[in-house]
């Protein structure tokens, strides 16, 4: 947002969705392999060049990509902007020691809202339903706790109960 001189904006709503890896489904993997084979045969690549090309393409496909949906508003005029989706990549920067590699985020830029929203919308709906169920559970638990506390307050002291039994 700073690159586009959009200073003084507040983010109202956000949702982060991980892009599905296309190589996980069998159908997409077959299509990917066919495309690579077609490229190798059309460009007459040697064995080592073909292997290098295939490795590069699989590395590109296996990137950890996320789509970030967000809505902003102007802080002064409270004017709400249109929703936007940006794509970000999470990559690992190896450390010089044996410790775990550092995970960094690289913003790749704005994406087409309509095409990305087609697969993000069902995820958003599912997440909202899950949050709603969780909220209802908390309310039920709080009501149950309140009921227990009221019962404890109503209970008579032991001395009064013992006098009735005698």
N, C-alpha and C positions, 0 to 999 in steps of 0.2 A: 504494500500500500504506500510505503514511503517513496518507492520508485516512481509512482504515478502522482506524487504530490497530493495525496489524500490524507493530509494531517488533520487531527482533531476529529477523527471518526471513532465511534465506539462499536464494538462487535456485540450484537444483540444475541444471535443464535449461531451455534456452530455444530457441526457433525463431521466426524472423521470416519471414512470407510476405507478399508483395505481393498485394493483392486485384486480380483482373483487372478492367480497365476494361470496363464493359458496352457502351460505345459502339464498341468495336473490332470486335465480331462483327456481321455484316450483319443477322442475325436479331434480335438484341437492339436494334440501332439502329432497325430498322423498327418494332418494338414500342414503343420509346420515343417515336418520332415520332407514332405513332398515339395514344398516351396523351396527348401534348401537344395534338394536334389536337382530341381529344375534350374536353379541359378547356377549350380556347379556345372551341369552339363551344357548350359547355354554359353557360359564363359570359358569353357575348357580349362578349368582349374586343375592343377596338379594335386597329387595326394596330400602333400603337406599344406598347400594353400587351401585345399578343400577342408581339411581338418581345422585349420586356423579360422576359416570363415564360419564353420559350423559352431565352433567354440564361442566365437564372438557373438553370434546370433543367439545362442542359448543363454549366454551371460546377460545379454540385453533383455531377453524374455523373462529371466528369473529375477529381475530387479524387484525390490520390495517397494511397491508404489502405493501411495495413499491419495485419495481424493478428499479435499477439505471443503465442505459446504459451509458458507457463512453469509450472514446478513449484517449489514452495517447501518448506522444512522449517524447523522451529523449531530455533534454534541450541542451546538448552539441552537440550531433551528429545529432539532428533533425530527428532521426529515429522514424517513427510512429509504435506503437505497434498495435496488434490486438484489436478489440473491445471486451469488457467484460461486464458482467452483474452481479451486486451484489444485494442481497436481504437485505432489511432493514425493521425493525419493528418500528413503532411509538407507544409508550406507555405513559400512564399518571401516573405520580408519585404524589400521594395525598400530599397536604400540610397540615401542622398542624393547619393552620388558615382556615377561610371560603373562602379564595380567590380561584381563579380558579386553578385547578391542573396543575403542570408543565408537559409539553410534552417533552419527551426525545426520542432520536433515538438510536436504538440498531442494529448494523450491524450483519447480520446472516451469511454472507459469499457469495462466488461465486456460481452462478447458471449455469446450462447447457445453453449455448448460443443459440443453435438451437431451443430448446423447448420454451424458454422464448421469443425468437425473433419472433416466430409465432404470438403471440398476441400483442407484442409491436410494430411491424412494421406498422400495419394499424394505430395505434395511432400516430406514428411518422409522417407518411405521412399526416394524417389529420391536425396535428399541423403545419407542414410546409406549407400546403396550406392556413391555416388560417393566418399565419404570412405573407405570400406572398400577400394575399388580403389586409391585414392591411397596408402593405408597399405601395401597389398601391393606396389605399385610401389617404394615407398621401401625396404621390406625386401629385395626382389630386388636393388635397386641396391646396398644395403649389403653383401649377401652377395657380389655380384660384385666389389665393391671389396676386400673381405676376401680373396677368392680371388686377386686380382691381387697384393695385398701379400704373400701367402704364396709365390706364384711368384717374386716378386722376391727374397725372402729365401733361397729354395732355390737360385737361380742361383749358379754358381761364379764366383769372380773370374777375370779375363782371363788372369792368369799361369798358372793351373792349366789352363785350356782350351788355351792356346798350347803348353804342354809336351806335351800328348797329341798334338797335330797334328804335332809335329816328329819 
